Amino acid sequence: QVQLVESGGGSVQAGGSLRLSCAASGITYSTYYIGWFRQAPGKEREGVAALYTADGSTYYDDSVKGRFTISQDNAKNTLYLQMNSLKPEDTGMYYCAAARLYNGYVPAEWSADNEYGDWGQGTQVTVSS
């Protein structure tokens, strides 16, 4: 059973930084996307960043490029999201998610949340102006 547990959220002022962590356990599949999504009140969930384990490729939403960095510590089975230069529009619940990929299948869009079958409970990020 896959478990994804997020931590590191909080309240910061605009321009500040936070580092989110996602502790993963029970992942037995060898190839997958693992990433971060967020959802602001009244808005749809959107992909923030993801990492493709087959080759280490990383993907970012345009709104966070240059400010956020996704990384993985395989020894600790932990995924991170370093968030710098935070803006009020970054406010939302942040979720860690994993998508199993079989037989060479790679989704056309890394940010398609219907491709992700395992989700954490989320951690809240609030950025004030």
C-alpha positions as CSV (number, residue, x, y, z in Angstrom):
1,Q,0.0,0.0,0.0
2,V,1.4,3.3,-1.1
3,Q,1.6,6.1,1.5
4,L,2.5,9.7,0.7
5,V,2.9,12.0,3.6
6,E,3.5,15.7,3.0
7,S,5.0,18.2,5.5
8,G,6.6,21.6,5.5
9,G,3.7,23.8,4.7
10,G,3.0,27.0,6.5
11,S,2.4,30.7,6.3
12,V,5.0,33.1,4.8
13,Q,5.1,36.6,3.4
14,A,5.6,37.2,-0.2
15,G,9.2,36.7,-1.3
16,G,9.8,34.1,1.3
17,S,10.7,30.4,1.0
18,L,9.3,27.1,2.1
19,R,10.5,23.5,1.5
20,L,7.8,20.8,1.2
21,S,8.6,17.2,1.8
22,C,6.8,14.1,0.8
23,A,7.7,10.9,2.6
24,A,6.9,7.9,0.3
25,S,6.5,4.3,1.3
26,G,5.1,1.2,-0.3
27,I,6.0,2.2,-3.8
28,T,7.0,-1.0,-5.6
29,Y,6.6,0.0,-9.2
30,S,9.9,0.9,-10.9
31,T,8.9,3.7,-13.2
32,Y,6.5,6.5,-12.3
33,Y,5.9,10.2,-12.2
34,I,6.0,11.7,-8.8
35,G,5.1,15.3,-8.2
36,W,3.3,18.1,-6.6
37,F,-0.1,19.5,-7.3
38,R,-1.9,22.4,-5.6
39,Q,-5.4,23.6,-5.3
40,A,-6.5,27.0,-4.3
41,P,-10.0,27.7,-2.9
42,G,-12.5,27.8,-5.7
43,K,-10.0,26.7,-8.3
44,E,-9.2,23.4,-10.0
45,R,-6.2,21.4,-8.9
46,E,-3.2,22.1,-11.0
47,G,0.2,20.4,-11.5
48,V,3.1,22.3,-10.0
49,A,6.1,20.1,-10.7
50,A,6.9,16.5,-11.4
51,L,9.9,14.1,-11.7
52,Y,10.1,11.2,-14.1
53,T,12.0,8.4,-12.3
54,A,13.1,6.6,-15.5
55,D,15.5,9.3,-16.4
56,G,15.3,12.0,-13.7
57,S,13.6,14.5,-16.0
58,T,11.8,17.3,-14.2
59,Y,8.8,19.3,-15.3
60,Y,7.4,22.6,-14.0
61,D,4.3,24.6,-14.5
62,D,5.2,27.9,-16.2
63,S,4.0,29.9,-13.2
64,V,6.7,28.4,-11.0
65,K,9.7,28.0,-13.3
66,G,12.8,29.6,-11.9
67,R,11.3,29.8,-8.4
68,F,10.5,26.2,-7.5
69,T,12.8,23.1,-7.6
70,I,11.7,19.5,-7.3
71,S,14.1,16.9,-6.1
72,Q,14.2,13.4,-4.7
73,D,16.4,11.7,-2.1
74,N,16.2,8.1,-2.9
75,A,18.0,7.0,0.2
76,K,15.3,8.7,2.3
77,N,12.4,7.9,-0.1
78,T,11.5,11.5,0.1
79,L,10.4,14.0,-2.5
80,Y,11.0,17.7,-2.0
81,L,9.7,21.0,-3.4
82,Q,11.9,24.0,-2.7
83,M,9.8,27.1,-3.2
84,N,11.5,30.4,-3.4
85,S,10.2,33.9,-4.1
86,L,6.8,32.9,-3.1
87,K,3.8,34.9,-4.3
88,P,0.3,35.2,-2.9
89,E,-1.0,33.3,-5.9
90,D,1.1,30.3,-4.7
91,T,-1.4,29.9,-1.9
92,G,-3.2,26.6,-1.7
93,M,-3.2,23.0,-0.5
94,Y,-0.2,21.2,-1.9
95,Y,-0.5,17.5,-2.6
96,C,2.2,14.9,-3.4
97,A,1.1,12.3,-6.0
98,A,2.5,9.3,-7.8
99,A,1.6,7.8,-11.2
100,R,2.5,4.3,-12.0
101,L,3.7,3.8,-15.5
102,Y,3.6,0.4,-17.2
103,N,5.2,-1.1,-20.3
104,G,6.8,2.1,-21.5
105,Y,3.6,4.2,-21.3
106,V,4.3,7.9,-20.7
107,P,1.3,10.3,-20.4
108,A,1.2,13.1,-22.9
109,E,0.8,15.6,-20.1
110,W,2.8,15.1,-16.8
111,S,0.3,17.4,-15.1
112,A,-2.8,15.3,-16.0
113,D,-4.0,14.5,-12.5
114,N,-6.1,11.6,-13.6
115,E,-2.9,9.8,-14.4
116,Y,-1.9,9.8,-10.7
117,G,-3.4,7.0,-8.6
118,D,-1.7,7.7,-5.3
119,W,-2.1,10.9,-3.4
120,G,-1.1,12.3,0.0
121,Q,-3.4,14.3,2.3
122,G,-1.9,17.6,1.5
123,T,-0.1,20.4,3.3
124,Q,-1.3,24.0,3.3
125,V,0.8,26.9,2.0
126,T,-0.3,30.4,2.6
127,V,1.5,33.4,1.2
128,S,0.5,36.9,2.4
129,S,1.3,40.1,0.5
